[in-house]
Amino acid sequence: MTLSGKNFAITRNEADATEFVKIVESEGGNAIPLPTLQLVARSSKISIDCMDVYASYNPDYTVFMSSKAVRLLFNNAKKNNILDKMRLAVANTTVVSVGPKTSIMLEDYKIKVNHMPESIFSSVGIGEIFSYMSRTKNKVLIPRSGASPPFLKDLLVKEGFDVHELYLYDVKPHPGGDVWKRFHTLLQNGKIHGMVFTSVSSVRAFFGIISGMSPSNLSPLLNNTTIVSIGPFTSEELNKFGVNHNVSTVHTVEGSLNEMRLHM
């Protein structure tokens, strides 16, 4: 199924939706990046706090669950003039990345990725990697969002690992704007042909923003749109809102668009 002549939205801002835009537009479709979330750093010295954790906790593994966490941490380290120290601290551990986009971001900061899931780019894939790891070295540091579910930590603890989650940032809904007004008009007119939801937080934020624009029941509008969840946790959140959708088998943007083609 071609994407030509159709409108497709994704719950990411323009900067984070470049891959989505490239694929959709290369097939003659119209891509609509929807900024659903704003990142709010826990402090101006999150990198310094992270270095303190490396010194006191002495982790064996560092797990990065998103490119956002990587960018925020290393940019903050640069601002605080400790970028080289941060690189060294991370490099002295076994680095595990959740997926290709996060791995590319780490490599941009000259960090070698030791392990990445082969196909399941989520907490489940990370859990599979650690199921084969030796428990002799068992300290795991996960720098991540304060909105993250406890699934991964609980899973690794059950596997015999000691886990320290360091919350770098919180998320809050985007204030909306012109792109949301345009999206809302297209949605009301039945002209949003497909949509990709990328995270639990983005689902919650989407409904918070759109409900303020459209007090009426959204379900009929969304049920006329082919909706794809990028992974199982995002899918669970969509179920809470009663949204008919399909779950991407491969938890990437490309995988989500391939899933969409199957159901349009």
C-alpha positions as CSV (number, residue, x, y, z in Angstrom):
1,M,0.0,0.0,0.0
2,T,1.5,3.3,-1.1
3,L,1.4,6.4,1.2
4,S,0.9,8.7,-1.8
5,G,-1.6,11.5,-1.5
6,K,-2.5,10.8,2.1
7,N,-1.9,12.6,5.4
8,F,0.1,10.9,8.2
9,A,0.8,12.2,11.7
10,I,3.3,11.1,14.4
11,T,3.5,12.1,18.0
12,R,6.9,13.7,17.7
13,N,8.2,17.2,17.1
14,E,9.7,18.1,13.8
15,A,13.3,17.6,15.0
16,D,12.6,14.0,16.2
17,A,10.4,13.1,13.2
18,T,13.0,13.4,10.4
19,E,12.9,9.7,9.6
20,F,9.1,9.6,9.5
21,V,8.9,12.7,7.3
22,K,11.6,11.4,4.9
23,I,9.8,8.0,4.4
24,V,6.3,9.5,4.0
25,E,7.4,12.3,1.7
26,S,9.5,9.9,-0.4
27,E,6.3,8.1,-1.3
28,G,4.3,11.2,-2.0
29,G,2.5,11.4,1.3
30,N,2.1,14.4,3.6
31,A,3.8,14.1,7.0
32,I,2.6,15.9,10.1
33,P,4.9,15.9,13.1
34,L,2.8,16.6,16.2
35,P,4.8,18.0,19.1
36,T,3.1,16.4,22.1
37,L,5.6,16.6,24.8
38,Q,8.0,19.1,26.4
39,L,11.1,17.9,28.2
40,V,11.8,19.6,31.5
41,A,15.3,18.8,33.0
42,R,15.2,17.9,36.6
43,S,18.0,20.5,37.2
44,S,20.7,22.5,35.4
45,K,23.3,20.1,36.7
46,I,21.9,16.6,35.8
47,S,25.2,15.7,34.3
48,I,27.0,16.5,37.6
49,D,24.4,14.5,39.5
50,C,25.0,11.6,37.1
51,M,28.8,11.8,37.6
52,D,28.2,11.6,41.4
53,V,26.2,8.4,40.8
54,Y,29.0,6.9,38.7
55,A,31.4,7.7,41.5
56,S,29.2,6.3,44.3
57,Y,27.3,3.5,42.7
58,N,30.1,2.3,40.3
59,P,27.8,0.7,37.7
60,D,28.8,-2.2,35.5
61,Y,26.3,-1.3,32.8
62,T,24.7,1.9,31.5
63,V,21.3,1.4,29.7
64,F,20.0,4.2,27.5
65,M,16.3,3.9,26.7
66,S,15.9,6.9,24.4
67,S,17.9,9.3,22.2
68,K,16.3,12.2,24.2
69,A,18.1,11.0,27.4
70,V,21.4,10.7,25.6
71,R,21.1,14.2,24.0
72,L,20.0,15.8,27.3
73,L,22.7,14.2,29.4
74,F,25.6,14.9,27.1
75,N,24.5,18.4,26.1
76,N,24.2,19.2,29.8
77,A,27.7,17.8,30.4
78,K,29.0,20.0,27.7
79,K,27.4,23.1,29.4
80,N,29.0,22.1,32.7
81,N,32.4,21.5,31.1
82,I,32.5,17.8,32.1
83,L,31.8,16.2,28.6
84,D,35.1,14.3,28.5
85,K,34.6,13.1,32.1
86,M,31.1,12.0,31.2
87,R,32.2,10.1,28.1
88,L,34.9,8.3,30.1
89,A,32.5,7.4,32.9
90,V,30.0,5.9,30.4
91,A,32.7,4.2,28.4
92,N,34.0,2.4,31.4
93,T,30.8,0.5,31.7
94,T,29.1,-1.9,29.3
95,V,26.8,0.3,27.2
96,V,23.4,-1.0,26.2
97,S,21.1,0.9,23.8
98,V,17.4,0.3,23.3
99,G,17.5,0.8,19.5
100,P,19.1,2.2,16.4
101,K,18.2,5.8,16.9
102,T,19.6,5.8,20.4
103,S,22.7,4.0,19.3
104,I,23.3,6.6,16.5
105,M,23.0,9.4,19.1
106,L,25.5,7.7,21.4
107,E,27.9,7.2,18.6
108,D,27.6,10.9,17.7
109,Y,28.9,11.6,21.2
110,K,31.7,9.0,20.6
111,I,30.3,6.4,22.9
112,K,30.6,2.8,21.7
113,V,27.5,0.7,22.1
114,N,28.2,-2.8,23.3
115,H,24.7,-4.3,23.1
116,M,21.4,-3.5,21.3
117,P,18.3,-5.7,20.8
118,E,18.2,-7.4,17.4
119,S,14.6,-6.5,16.7
120,I,12.5,-5.8,19.8
121,F,13.5,-2.2,20.5
122,S,11.9,-1.8,23.9
123,S,12.3,-2.8,27.6
124,V,11.4,-6.4,26.5
125,G,14.4,-6.4,24.1
126,I,16.7,-5.0,26.8
127,G,15.4,-7.8,29.2
128,E,16.4,-10.4,26.6
129,I,19.9,-9.0,26.4
130,F,20.4,-9.1,30.2
131,S,19.0,-12.6,30.4
132,Y,22.3,-13.8,28.8
133,M,24.5,-11.5,30.9
134,S,26.7,-12.8,33.8
135,R,25.5,-11.8,37.2
136,T,29.0,-11.5,38.5
137,K,28.9,-7.8,37.4
138,N,25.3,-6.8,38.2
139,K,25.0,-3.1,38.8
140,V,22.9,-1.4,36.2
141,L,22.4,2.4,35.8
142,I,19.5,3.7,33.7
143,P,19.5,7.5,33.1
144,R,15.9,8.2,31.9
145,S,12.6,10.1,32.1
146,G,10.8,10.5,35.3
147,A,7.6,9.3,33.5
148,S,9.1,5.9,32.6
149,P,7.1,2.9,33.8
150,P,8.9,0.5,36.3
151,F,8.7,-2.5,34.0
152,L,12.4,-2.6,33.0
153,K,13.7,-2.1,36.5
154,D,11.3,-4.8,37.9
155,L,12.4,-7.2,35.1
156,L,16.1,-6.8,35.7
157,V,15.7,-7.0,39.5
158,K,13.9,-10.4,39.0
159,E,16.9,-11.4,36.8
160,G,19.2,-10.8,39.7
161,F,20.6,-7.4,38.8
162,D,20.9,-4.3,41.0
163,V,19.3,-1.4,39.3
164,H,19.6,2.4,39.8
165,E,17.3,4.6,37.8
166,L,18.5,8.2,37.5
167,Y,15.7,10.5,36.4
168,L,17.1,13.2,34.2
169,Y,13.9,14.9,33.1
170,D,10.1,15.0,33.3
171,V,7.7,15.5,30.5
172,K,4.6,17.7,30.2
173,P,2.1,18.2,27.4
174,H,3.0,20.6,24.6
175,P,0.9,23.9,24.7
176,G,-0.4,23.2,21.1
177,G,-0.3,25.8,18.3
178,D,-0.9,26.2,14.6
179,V,0.2,22.6,13.7
180,W,-2.4,21.3,16.2
181,K,-5.1,23.5,14.7
182,R,-4.3,22.2,11.2
183,F,-4.2,18.6,12.4
184,H,-7.5,19.0,14.3
185,T,-9.2,20.4,11.2
186,L,-7.9,17.6,9.0
187,L,-9.0,15.0,11.7
188,Q,-12.5,16.5,11.8
189,N,-12.8,16.3,8.0
190,G,-11.7,12.7,7.9
191,K,-8.4,13.6,6.2
192,I,-5.9,12.1,8.7
193,H,-5.3,8.7,7.0
194,G,-2.8,7.3,9.4
195,M,-1.1,8.1,12.8
196,V,1.8,6.7,14.8
197,F,1.8,6.9,18.6
198,T,5.4,6.7,19.9
199,S,5.2,6.4,23.7
200,V,2.9,6.1,26.7
201,S,3.6,9.8,27.6
202,S,2.7,10.9,24.1
203,V,-0.6,9.1,24.2
204,R,-1.6,10.9,27.4
205,A,-0.4,14.2,26.1
206,F,-2.2,13.8,22.8
207,F,-5.5,13.3,24.5
208,G,-4.9,16.1,26.9
209,I,-4.2,18.5,24.1
210,I,-6.9,17.4,21.6
211,S,-9.7,17.1,24.2
212,G,-9.2,20.8,24.9
213,M,-9.8,21.5,21.2
214,S,-12.6,19.0,20.6
215,P,-14.9,18.5,23.6
216,S,-17.0,16.0,21.6
217,N,-16.2,12.2,21.6
218,L,-12.9,11.7,19.7
219,S,-13.4,7.9,19.2
220,P,-15.4,8.1,15.9
221,L,-12.8,10.4,14.4
222,L,-9.9,8.3,15.4
223,N,-11.5,5.1,14.4
224,N,-11.7,6.3,10.8
225,T,-7.9,6.6,10.9
226,T,-5.4,3.8,10.7
227,I,-3.5,4.0,14.0
228,V,-0.3,2.2,14.9
229,S,1.4,1.9,18.2
230,I,5.2,1.7,18.1
231,G,5.2,-0.9,21.0
232,P,3.3,-2.8,23.6
233,F,3.3,-0.3,26.4
234,T,2.1,2.5,24.1
235,S,-0.6,0.0,22.9
236,E,-1.7,-0.6,26.5
237,E,-2.2,3.2,27.0
238,L,-4.2,3.5,23.8
239,N,-6.4,0.7,25.0
240,K,-7.3,2.8,28.1
241,F,-8.7,5.5,25.7
242,G,-10.6,2.9,23.7
243,V,-8.7,3.5,20.5
244,N,-8.7,0.9,17.8
245,H,-5.2,0.3,16.6
246,N,-2.5,-2.1,15.6
247,V,0.9,-2.7,17.3
248,S,4.0,-2.5,15.2
249,T,5.9,-5.8,15.1
250,V,9.2,-4.0,14.7
251,H,9.4,-1.1,17.3
252,T,10.8,1.6,14.9
253,V,9.3,4.3,12.8
254,E,9.9,2.3,9.6
255,G,8.4,-0.8,11.2
256,S,5.3,1.3,12.3
257,L,4.8,2.6,8.7
258,N,5.1,-1.0,7.4
259,E,2.5,-2.0,9.9
260,M,0.3,0.8,8.7
261,R,0.5,-0.3,5.1
262,L,-0.8,-3.7,6.1
263,H,-4.0,-2.2,7.6
264,M,-4.9,0.7,5.3
